[in-house]
């Protein structure tokens, strides 16, 4: 059983910043990749950013230069620092872990991010 516990999120004005964190626990291989997805109302879930245990990160084009993903491997925790937030960043943000050995895919419960004046 793998659990992903998210924290952070909330309401922020355009141009503001928020930070998300996600701690993974349970049984999974060290060879894994963690990341963040988001889903806006009426839209499909999309990848925001992911990071490997080696530190390699990738971002969707719309957040490059504004969001930074990082991780603490010892704590099995991934973070997402979001700056210069815009209304289009509004949505439910989901933490994700892919076990690259078993290829099992795990999700957090989601946390709401709302960017509005």
N, C-alpha and C positions, 0 to 999 in steps of 0.2 A: 504494500500500500504506500503510495506516494502522496504527500500532501504539499500543496503550495499555498502559503499564507501571505496575502498581499496587505500592504498598508500604504497610506498616503491617499492622494486624490482629493477631490473637493471642488469648491467653486473659486474661480480666480478671474480677475478682469483681463481683458486683452492686453498683451504685453507682459503679463506677469509670469511667475514661475511656480512650478510644483515639482515635488519629488515623490517617486513611487519606489517601494521596495517589495521584494518577494523572497521569502525564505522557504527552501525546499527541505523536506524531511522524509524519511522512509528508506526504502530499498531501491537504489538505482545505481547504475555503473558510473564510475568517475568520468568515463568518456561520454559527455553529454553536452547539450547546448541549451542555454536558457535565453528567453527573450520575452518581448512584449508584443501583443496584438491589441488592436482596438476595433470596436464596432460602433459606428454611428447609427442613429435611428434610421431605419429603412435601407441601410447599406450592409454589404457583406463585411465579415471580419477581415481585417487586413493586418499584415505584418508591419510593425513599427520599427523594431530593431531586435537583433539577437547577437549573442556573444558566446564564443566557445571558451572552454576552460583555459585555453592557451592565450585568450585575450583578443582573438580576432573578432571584430565587430562589423556589422553591416546594418544599414539604415534604409528605410524607404526614402525616396528622393525628397518628399515633402517635408521631412523633419531634419534633413542634413543641415548641420551648422546651428541647429537650435536645440536638439536633444542629444544627450550623451548617455550611453549605456555603460555600466561597469559592473564588476562582480567581485565578490569575496569568496574564493573557492573554499577556504577553511570553514566558512559559515554556510556554504551552499546558498548564497544569497545574491540576487541580482538587483540592481538599482537602475532607475531611469530618471535622470535629471532633465526636466523640460523647461526651457526658457523661451522667451518671446512667444508665448502661447497666443493662438488665434482661435476665433470661434470654430473654425474647421477642425480643430483638434478635439472638440467635444466628442465624448463617447464613453463607452465602458471599456476600460483597459484590462486585459487579461494577461496574467503571467503564464508562460508556457515552458515546459521542460521536455526535451526530446532525448530519450536514452538512445545513444547512437550504437549501442550493442544490440539491445532487444528491439529497437525501433519503436518502443512504446512512447506514447504521446500523452502528456499530462497537462491539466489546466487548473488555474486558480479560479476562485469564485467570481472574480471581476471587481473592479473598483471604478466608481463614476468620476469622470473628469468633466467639468463644465466650465467653459470659457465664455463669459458673458459680462456685459457692463450693466 
